[in-house]
Amino acid sequence: MDHSHAPEDISERLDKGPQINYLRDWIYGGIDGAVTTFAIVAGVVGANLSTGVVLVLGLANLFADGFSMAASNYSGTKAERDDYKRMRDIELRHIHAHPEGEREEVRQIYARKGFQGEELENMVKLVTENEEIWLEIMLSEEYGITQVQRSPMLAALATFAAFIICGAVPLIPFVLGSTASATTASVMTGIVFLGIGAAKSRWSPQKWWVSALETFAIGMTAAGIAYAVGVGLRSLAGV
């Protein structure tokens, strides 16, 4: 059982309203942070450059790319909210200016769901008696826009925090001056990929180990490409 179906528990959940989560933003930021920073580490190691270069490039990427991703997520989420407001205003004008045409739209929406005859007309009457419900139905059914809107700031902060936390992992061995920095960074970053994938499976029908291995494969492929590029550039430069 995911939750209780006792009447008082149902009432409490409905009073709270739809729960908004920022899981997508955490996963997005965490994977990209680990992938991009580790890719830089792998590329620099492949090019046989110094630990100082690894740290400079890695930290520069960590904060610059993390901020860039957070800003992009903020703008994208805000655009979704702005689009919702724009479409809501359009539908509200249509309801006021062309109520019969909008009622016909509701009628056809519910007719496609299998309602007909008196039952269909009752549905149209019930929906169009309340302007807020009418608007919600039109936005959801005609445009696929939901009333639940995510906060652009919280989405951006979730992405940035996950990017910094997960993206810092490949740099830790170099900060500590480990003698096996590249190997240690590879192992630690691999664990991060596995952890993100396993955690992601909690909100997915995938088995935890399938999700973990999928994320691990994506991250390590990106790192492998960067390492190969670094080795190739080193050969070309004759270093």
Helices and strands as residue ranges (DSSP letters): H 7-16, H 23-46, H 51-97, H 99-111, H 117-128, H 131-143, H 152-168, G 169-171, H 172-176, H 181-200, G 201-203, H 208-237
